Amino acid sequence: MHSTKAMAPRAVALIVALLHERADVDAVARVLLEYGERPPLDLTPHDVETMRLAAARLAGVFARVPGGLCAATGCGKPYLDLGGGSPRRYCGTRCATRERVAAHRAAHP
């Protein structure tokens, strides 16, 4: 049995791989192996497509749990916000910085 907190990073990594990166058998297998699956993984393209459809549904769920979908223009990757402090809006510092710089440039042409 795995805790939700332990499984959440794996779910996020799979969603990103399936919806925001090249979602082929090798890419999905790499994510699964990185998060503890053991070989051999007998994945087919049909399996990956089924996982992609499930990931799209799960991304909608992430919009309602601690975390959400990145607010950066053109990103939309899911993220977890398990820490305290100010609520997150971005998947990482790269998107947050990009948005902050864009807002600054728009305000100071």
DOTOR-840431 format. One record per atom (N, C-alpha, C): residue number from 1; chain; atom name; x, y negated, z. Coordinates in pm, 1 decimal, decimal comma, always signed. Last residue first. Example, Ala and Ser with C-alpha at 12.3 -4.5 7.8 and 13.67 -1.06 7.14 Angstrom:
REM residues 2
ATOM     k   c    a         c1         c2         c3
ATOM     2   A    N    +1285,0     +225,0     +708,0
ATOM     2   A   CA    +1367,0     +106,0     +714,0
ATOM     2   A    C    +1290,0       -3,0     +787,0
ATOM     1   A    N    +1319,0     +569,0     +780,0
ATOM     1   A   CA    +1230,0     +450,0     +780,0
ATOM     1   A    C    +1320,0     +330,0     +780,0
***
This chain:
REM residues 109
ATOM     k   c    a         c1         c2         c3
ATOM   109   A    N     +738,2    -4923,7    -2090,5
ATOM   109   A   CA     +781,6    -4901,1    -2230,2
ATOM   109   A    C     +903,8    -4977,7    -2271,8
ATOM   108   A    N     +652,9    -4802,6    -1824,5
ATOM   108   A   CA     +761,3    -4897,5    -1849,0
ATOM   108   A    C     +815,3    -4880,7    -1992,0
ATOM   107   A    N     +456,2    -4611,6    -1826,6
ATOM   107   A   CA     +431,9    -4732,1    -1748,2
ATOM   107   A    C     +535,1    -4841,5    -1776,8
ATOM   106   A    N     +570,5    -4411,9    -1980,5
ATOM   106   A   CA     +444,6    -4472,3    -2027,1
ATOM   106   A    C     +417,7    -4604,0    -1954,6
ATOM   105   A    N     +787,3    -4345,5    -1821,4
ATOM   105   A   CA     +811,2    -4403,4    -1954,1
ATOM   105   A    C     +686,6    -4471,2    -2009,4
ATOM   104   A    N     +650,7    -4236,4    -1601,0
ATOM   104   A   CA     +736,5    -4353,3    -1584,8
ATOM   104   A    C     +758,2    -4423,1    -1719,3
ATOM   103   A    N     +525,5    -4016,0    -1721,1
ATOM   103   A   CA     +443,7    -4121,3    -1659,7
ATOM   103   A    C     +524,6    -4249,4    -1642,5
ATOM   102   A    N     +753,7    -3870,6    -1799,2
ATOM   102   A   CA     +659,2    -3916,9    -1899,4
ATOM   102   A    C     +571,0    -4029,2    -1845,0
ATOM   101   A    N     +862,9    -3813,9    -1547,3
ATOM   101   A   CA     +938,8    -3896,4    -1642,1
ATOM   101   A    C     +844,6    -3950,9    -1749,0
ATOM   100   A    N     +659,7    -3649,6    -1443,0
ATOM   100   A   CA     +696,1    -3772,8    -1373,4
ATOM   100   A    C     +771,1    -3867,1    -1467,5
ATOM    99   A    N     +662,5    -3434,9    -1626,5
ATOM    99   A   CA     +543,2    -3517,6    -1613,2
ATOM    99   A    C     +575,5    -3651,6    -1546,7
ATOM    98   A    N     +922,4    -3335,1    -1580,4
ATOM    98   A   CA     +881,6    -3375,6    -1715,5
ATOM    98   A    C     +760,6    -3469,2    -1708,5
ATOM    97   A    N     +907,0    -3264,6    -1309,9
ATOM    97   A   CA     +997,1    -3371,2    -1353,9
ATOM    97   A    C     +955,7    -3423,9    -1490,1
ATOM    96   A    N     +718,5    -3055,2    -1323,8
ATOM    96   A   CA     +693,3    -3172,3    -1239,3
ATOM    96   A    C     +779,5    -3290,0    -1284,0
ATOM    95   A    N     +849,3    -2870,0    -1492,4
ATOM    95   A   CA     +723,8    -2932,8    -1535,3
ATOM    95   A    C     +694,3    -3058,9    -1454,7
ATOM    94   A    N    +1077,4    -2815,2    -1327,4
ATOM    94   A   CA    +1091,7    -2860,0    -1466,7
ATOM    94   A    C     +965,1    -2931,1    -1514,9
ATOM    93   A    N     +983,2    -2716,5    -1086,4
ATOM    93   A   CA    +1040,8    -2851,0    -1090,1
ATOM    93   A    C    +1055,9    -2903,7    -1232,5
ATOM    92   A    N     +668,3    -2544,5    -1153,9
ATOM    92   A   CA     +806,8    -2555,6    -1110,2
ATOM    92   A    C     +858,1    -2697,5    -1124,1
ATOM    91   A    N     +398,6    -2562,8    -1197,0
ATOM    91   A   CA     +456,3    -2429,1    -1179,3
ATOM    91   A    C     +599,9    -2434,8    -1130,3
ATOM    90   A    N     +225,8    -2821,8    -1010,9
ATOM    90   A   CA     +305,1    -2774,0    -1123,0
ATOM    90   A    C     +366,8    -2638,1    -1092,0
ATOM    89   A    N     +106,3    -2901,5     -786,2
ATOM    89   A   CA      +28,0    -2919,7     -907,7
ATOM    89   A    C      +97,4    -2855,6    -1027,7
ATOM    88   A    N      +80,5    -2817,3     -435,3
ATOM    88   A   CA     +151,1    -2819,1     -563,4
ATOM    88   A    C      +53,6    -2845,7     -676,4
ATOM    87   A    N       +6,1    -3015,8     -147,6
ATOM    87   A   CA      -30,7    -2911,8     -244,2
ATOM    87   A    C      +44,9    -2929,2     -375,8
ATOM    86   A    N     +251,0    -3080,7     +103,7
ATOM    86   A   CA     +163,5    -3130,2       -2,1
ATOM    86   A    C     +128,5    -3017,7      -99,1
ATOM    85   A    N     +278,2    -2822,7     +355,7
ATOM    85   A   CA     +308,4    -2951,9     +296,7
ATOM    85   A    C     +208,6    -2989,8     +189,6
ATOM    84   A    N     +361,3    -2474,8     +313,2
ATOM    84   A   CA     +287,0    -2585,1     +371,5
ATOM    84   A    C     +320,0    -2713,9     +298,9
ATOM    83   A    N     +336,6    -2219,2      +55,4
ATOM    83   A   CA     +403,1    -2299,9     +156,4
ATOM    83   A    C     +311,9    -2407,4     +212,0
ATOM    82   A    N     +223,0    -2092,8     -151,7
ATOM    82   A   CA     +214,2    -2025,2      -22,6
ATOM    82   A    C     +277,8    -2105,5      +89,2
ATOM    81   A    N     +103,1    -2118,4     -432,1
ATOM    81   A   CA     +139,7    -2221,6     -336,9
ATOM    81   A    C     +122,1    -2163,8     -198,2
ATOM    80   A    N     +186,3    -1987,9     -750,3
ATOM    80   A   CA     +139,0    -1965,1     -614,2
ATOM    80   A    C     +186,6    -2078,8     -526,1
ATOM    79   A    N      +73,4    -2048,5    -1084,8
ATOM    79   A   CA     +173,9    -2055,5     -979,3
ATOM    79   A    C     +107,4    -2026,7     -846,5
ATOM    78   A    N      +35,6    -2002,3    -1442,6
ATOM    78   A   CA      -10,7    -1991,0    -1304,2
ATOM    78   A    C     +105,2    -2003,9    -1206,4
ATOM    77   A    N      +77,6    -2252,0    -1697,5
ATOM    77   A   CA     +120,6    -2127,2    -1634,2
ATOM    77   A    C      +66,9    -2121,6    -1491,1
ATOM    76   A    N      +18,2    -2488,6    -1833,3
ATOM    76   A   CA      -92,7    -2404,3    -1790,0
ATOM    76   A    C      -52,7    -2272,2    -1727,6
ATOM    75   A    N     +141,8    -2675,1    -2057,5
ATOM    75   A   CA     +195,4    -2560,6    -1984,1
ATOM    75   A    C      +82,7    -2464,5    -1945,4
ATOM    74   A    N      +48,8    -2909,8    -2182,2
ATOM    74   A   CA      +98,4    -2801,0    -2264,7
ATOM    74   A    C     +151,4    -2679,7    -2190,4
ATOM    73   A    N     +119,0    -3113,7    -1912,8
ATOM    73   A   CA      +66,6    -3110,5    -2048,5
ATOM    73   A    C     +130,7    -2996,5    -2127,0
ATOM    72   A    N      +89,2    -2962,2    -1593,5
ATOM    72   A   CA     +171,9    -3026,5    -1695,9
ATOM    72   A    C     +109,4    -3009,2    -1833,8
ATOM    71   A    N      -42,8    -2821,8    -1401,3
ATOM    71   A   CA     -110,3    -2940,6    -1453,8
ATOM    71   A    C      -30,7    -3010,2    -1563,6
ATOM    70   A    N      -67,3    -2470,4    -1379,3
ATOM    70   A   CA      +19,0    -2588,4    -1390,9
ATOM    70   A    C      -53,9    -2703,1    -1459,9
ATOM    69   A    N     -320,5    -2338,6    -1181,3
ATOM    69   A   CA     -259,2    -2343,0    -1312,7
ATOM    69   A    C     -185,2    -2475,3    -1325,3
ATOM    68   A    N     -261,1    -2226,4     -845,7
ATOM    68   A   CA     -346,2    -2269,2     -955,7
ATOM    68   A    C     -274,1    -2258,0    -1087,0
ATOM    67   A    N     -273,4    -2195,4     -496,0
ATOM    67   A   CA     -196,3    -2213,1     -617,2
ATOM    67   A    C     -289,0    -2262,7     -725,5
ATOM    66   A    N     -482,2    -1982,7     -346,4
ATOM    66   A   CA     -372,8    -2076,0     -317,1
ATOM    66   A    C     -277,2    -2083,5     -434,4
ATOM    65   A    N     -737,9    -1951,0     -609,0
ATOM    65   A   CA     -663,7    -1901,6     -492,5
ATOM    65   A    C     -554,1    -2002,0     -457,6
ATOM    64   A    N     -851,1    -2034,1     -846,6
ATOM    64   A   CA     -931,8    -2045,7     -725,8
ATOM    64   A    C     -861,8    -1995,2     -599,9
ATOM    63   A    N     -687,1    -1980,9    -1054,8
ATOM    63   A   CA     -729,5    -2120,5    -1043,0
ATOM    63   A    C     -808,1    -2143,1     -913,8
ATOM    62   A    N     -665,8    -1711,0    -1050,2
ATOM    62   A   CA     -558,3    -1787,6     -987,8
ATOM    62   A    C     -595,4    -1934,8     -973,3
ATOM    61   A    N     -883,4    -1640,8    -1207,2
ATOM    61   A   CA     -891,7    -1619,3    -1062,6
ATOM    61   A    C     -786,1    -1703,0     -991,8
ATOM    60   A    N     -780,8    -1695,0    -1459,3
ATOM    60   A   CA     -896,2    -1770,2    -1411,2
ATOM    60   A    C     -914,2    -1758,0    -1261,3
ATOM    59   A    N     -589,2    -1499,4    -1471,5
ATOM    59   A   CA     -545,1    -1639,4    -1470,3
ATOM    59   A    C     -658,4    -1729,5    -1423,4
ATOM    58   A    N     -747,8    -1273,1    -1496,2
ATOM    58   A   CA     -679,4    -1297,4    -1369,7
ATOM    58   A    C     -628,7    -1440,5    -1359,7
ATOM    57   A    N     -824,1    -1293,4    -1764,8
ATOM    57   A   CA     -925,6    -1301,0    -1658,4
ATOM    57   A    C     -861,5    -1336,4    -1525,1
ATOM    56   A    N     -572,8    -1263,5    -1881,4
ATOM    56   A   CA     -651,3    -1384,1    -1908,6
ATOM    56   A    C     -760,3    -1402,1    -1803,4
ATOM    55   A    N     -505,9    -1009,0    -1794,3
ATOM    55   A   CA     -428,3    -1123,2    -1744,5
ATOM    55   A    C     -503,5    -1253,9    -1768,4
ATOM    54   A    N     -680,3     -853,7    -1945,7
ATOM    54   A   CA     -696,9     -857,7    -1799,8
ATOM    54   A    C     -623,7     -977,8    -1740,8
ATOM    53   A    N     -564,6     -898,5    -2197,1
ATOM    53   A   CA     -702,9     -939,6    -2172,1
ATOM    53   A    C     -731,9     -949,7    -2022,1
ATOM    52   A    N     -313,4     -783,2    -2150,4
ATOM    52   A   CA     -323,1     -924,6    -2186,0
ATOM    52   A    C     -464,3     -977,1    -2160,6
ATOM    51   A    N     -377,0     -515,6    -2108,1
ATOM    51   A   CA     -319,9     -592,7    -1997,3
ATOM    51   A    C     -330,7     -742,6    -2024,8
ATOM    50   A    N     -458,9     -455,6    -2367,1
ATOM    50   A   CA     -554,0     -441,5    -2256,4
ATOM    50   A    C     -506,4     -522,1    -2136,3
ATOM    49   A    N     -213,4     -495,9    -2497,7
ATOM    49   A   CA     -329,9     -578,5    -2533,4
ATOM    49   A    C     -435,6     -572,8    -2423,8
ATOM    48   A    N      -62,2     -293,3    -2378,0
ATOM    48   A   CA      -22,7     -433,0    -2360,0
ATOM    48   A    C     -139,8     -525,9    -2393,9
ATOM    47   A    N     -196,2      -65,4    -2472,1
ATOM    47   A   CA     -187,0      -92,0    -2327,5
ATOM    47   A    C     -156,5     -238,6    -2301,3
ATOM    46   A    N     -144,5      -93,1    -2746,1
ATOM    46   A   CA     -282,8     -100,1    -2697,7
ATOM    46   A    C     -286,0     -128,0    -2547,5
ATOM    45   A    N     +130,8      -49,6    -2754,2
ATOM    45   A   CA      +78,3     -182,6    -2787,1
ATOM    45   A    C      -67,1     -200,2    -2741,5
ATOM    44   A    N     +203,9     +147,5    -2457,7
ATOM    44   A   CA     +175,6     +135,0    -2600,8
ATOM    44   A    C     +130,7       -8,6    -2628,9
ATOM    43   A    N     +432,9     +277,1    -2220,2
ATOM    43   A   CA     +339,3     +173,7    -2262,2
ATOM    43   A    C     +323,5     +175,2    -2413,2
ATOM    42   A    N     +552,6     +460,6    -2021,6
ATOM    42   A   CA     +500,1     +498,7    -2153,5
ATOM    42   A    C     +392,8     +400,1    -2197,6
ATOM    41   A    N     +834,0     +431,0    -1850,0
ATOM    41   A   CA     +707,1     +362,2    -1868,7
ATOM    41   A    C     +659,9     +392,2    -2010,8
ATOM    40   A    N    +1011,0     +671,4    -1653,4
ATOM    40   A   CA     +980,6     +610,0    -1782,3
ATOM    40   A    C     +843,4     +542,3    -1780,9
ATOM    39   A    N    +1100,8     +403,9    -1426,7
ATOM    39   A   CA    +1092,3     +464,1    -1560,2
ATOM    39   A    C    +1061,8     +612,3    -1550,1
ATOM    38   A    N     +900,7     +240,1    -1183,2
ATOM    38   A   CA    +1010,8     +331,4    -1214,5
ATOM    38   A    C     +992,5     +390,0    -1353,5
ATOM    37   A    N     +849,4      -93,9    -1070,0
ATOM    37   A   CA     +803,1      +27,1    -1138,6
ATOM    37   A    C     +923,7     +112,5    -1172,8
ATOM    36   A    N     +965,9     -329,1     -956,4
ATOM    36   A   CA     +960,1     -204,5     -882,4
ATOM    36   A    C     +901,1      -82,4     -949,6
ATOM    35   A    N     +991,0     -559,7    -1107,8
ATOM    35   A   CA     +910,8     -565,1     -985,4
ATOM    35   A    C     +880,5     -427,2     -927,8
ATOM    34   A    N    +1135,8     -485,5    -1329,7
ATOM    34   A   CA    +1194,2     -584,7    -1239,9
ATOM    34   A    C    +1120,7     -588,8    -1105,5
ATOM    33   A    N     +950,8     -320,8    -1456,7
ATOM    33   A   CA    +1071,2     -261,2    -1397,4
ATOM    33   A    C    +1136,8     -356,2    -1297,9
ATOM    32   A    N     +767,1     -516,3    -1542,0
ATOM    32   A   CA     +725,2     -409,2    -1451,5
ATOM    32   A    C     +844,6     -344,1    -1382,3
ATOM    31   A    N     +928,5     -670,2    -1713,2
ATOM    31   A   CA     +867,7     -731,0    -1594,0
ATOM    31   A    C     +829,0     -623,0    -1494,2
ATOM    30   A    N     +993,6     -476,4    -1908,2
ATOM    30   A   CA    +1098,7     -543,2    -1831,3
ATOM    30   A    C    +1042,8     -604,6    -1703,1
ATOM    29   A    N     +739,3     -415,5    -2012,0
ATOM    29   A   CA     +813,4     -312,0    -1939,5
ATOM    29   A    C     +924,0     -374,1    -1854,2
ATOM    28   A    N     +685,5     -654,9    -2144,0
ATOM    28   A   CA     +602,1     -614,7    -2030,7
ATOM    28   A    C     +673,5     -509,1    -1947,0
ATOM    27   A    N     +884,6     -645,7    -2343,3
ATOM    27   A   CA     +878,2     -758,0    -2249,5
ATOM    27   A    C     +798,0     -721,1    -2125,2
ATOM    26   A    N     +821,3     -406,3    -2483,1
ATOM    26   A   CA     +950,0     -422,2    -2415,0
ATOM    26   A    C     +946,1     -533,2    -2310,4
ATOM    25   A    N     +562,9     -457,4    -2587,9
ATOM    25   A   CA     +584,5     -346,5    -2495,1
ATOM    25   A    C     +714,0     -365,7    -2415,8
ATOM    24   A    N     +511,8     -817,4    -2585,8
ATOM    24   A   CA     +522,3     -688,1    -2651,5
ATOM    24   A    C     +555,2     -582,7    -2545,9
ATOM    23   A    N     +449,8    -1118,3    -2569,8
ATOM    23   A   CA     +387,7    -1006,2    -2498,4
ATOM    23   A    C     +394,2     -879,5    -2582,7
ATOM    22   A    N     +644,3    -1382,5    -2519,0
ATOM    22   A   CA     +626,8    -1276,7    -2618,5
ATOM    22   A    C     +575,5    -1150,9    -2549,0
ATOM    21   A    N     +449,1    -1589,4    -2297,2
ATOM    21   A   CA     +573,6    -1546,7    -2359,8
ATOM    21   A    C     +541,1    -1439,8    -2463,8
ATOM    20   A    N     +207,4    -1634,7    -2185,8
ATOM    20   A   CA     +288,3    -1750,8    -2219,4
ATOM    20   A    C     +420,8    -1716,0    -2284,2
ATOM    19   A    N      +71,4    -1397,1    -2126,7
ATOM    19   A   CA       -2,9    -1508,4    -2185,6
ATOM    19   A    C      +84,6    -1622,5    -2235,8
ATOM    18   A    N     +251,4    -1204,3    -2028,3
ATOM    18   A   CA     +144,0    -1164,0    -2118,6
ATOM    18   A    C      +78,6    -1281,1    -2190,6
ATOM    17   A    N     +428,4    -1343,1    -1862,2
ATOM    17   A   CA     +480,2    -1261,6    -1973,0
ATOM    17   A    C     +371,9    -1231,5    -2075,8
ATOM    16   A    N     +243,6    -1457,7    -1681,4
ATOM    16   A   CA     +330,5    -1542,8    -1763,1
ATOM    16   A    C     +382,0    -1465,3    -1883,9
ATOM    15   A    N     +134,5    -1224,5    -1570,3
ATOM    15   A   CA      +48,5    -1319,1    -1641,8
ATOM    15   A    C     +132,8    -1408,3    -1732,7
ATOM    14   A    N     +363,7    -1111,8    -1450,0
ATOM    14   A   CA     +294,1    -1042,1    -1558,7
ATOM    14   A    C     +205,7    -1136,3    -1639,0
ATOM    13   A    N     +421,6    -1305,8    -1257,3
ATOM    13   A   CA     +520,5    -1273,2    -1360,9
ATOM    13   A    C     +455,2    -1201,5    -1478,7
ATOM    12   A    N     +186,7    -1290,4    -1100,8
ATOM    12   A   CA     +220,2    -1414,1    -1171,6
ATOM    12   A    C     +318,7    -1385,5    -1284,5
ATOM    11   A    N     +212,6    -1029,1    -1002,4
ATOM    11   A   CA      +96,0    -1065,9    -1083,8
ATOM    11   A    C     +125,0    -1192,0    -1164,3
ATOM    10   A    N     +448,1    -1057,2     -856,0
ATOM    10   A   CA     +443,2     -962,3     -968,8
ATOM    10   A    C     +327,5     -998,0    -1061,1
ATOM     9   A    N     +369,2    -1238,7     -656,2
ATOM     9   A   CA     +472,4    -1276,5     -754,1
ATOM     9   A    C     +474,9    -1184,2     -876,3
ATOM     8   A    N     +162,0    -1075,0     -525,2
ATOM     8   A   CA     +130,8    -1197,6     -598,4
ATOM     8   A    C     +241,1    -1239,2     -695,4
ATOM     7   A    N     +250,2     -865,8     -369,6
ATOM     7   A   CA     +205,1     -836,7     -505,6
ATOM     7   A    C     +183,7     -962,9     -589,4
ATOM     6   A    N     +310,5     -979,8     -123,5
ATOM     6   A   CA     +416,3     -911,6     -197,5
ATOM     6   A    C     +377,3     -888,9     -343,5
ATOM     5   A    N      +61,2    -1079,6      -49,0
ATOM     5   A   CA     +172,8    -1172,7      -62,9
ATOM     5   A    C     +286,8    -1109,8     -142,6
ATOM     4   A    N      -85,8     -846,1      -28,8
ATOM     4   A   CA     -120,9     -943,2     -131,6
ATOM     4   A    C       -5,5    -1037,7     -156,2
ATOM     3   A    N     +116,9     -553,1      +23,7
ATOM     3   A   CA      +44,9     -670,8      +71,2
ATOM     3   A    C      +14,7     -762,9      -46,4
ATOM     2   A    N      +57,8     -219,6      -84,0
ATOM     2   A   CA     +134,7     -343,4      -93,6
ATOM     2   A    C      +50,6     -459,7      -41,8
ATOM     1   A    N      +84,0     +118,0       +0,0
ATOM     1   A   CA       +0,0       +0,0       +0,0
ATOM     1   A    C      +89,1     -125,2       +0,0
***
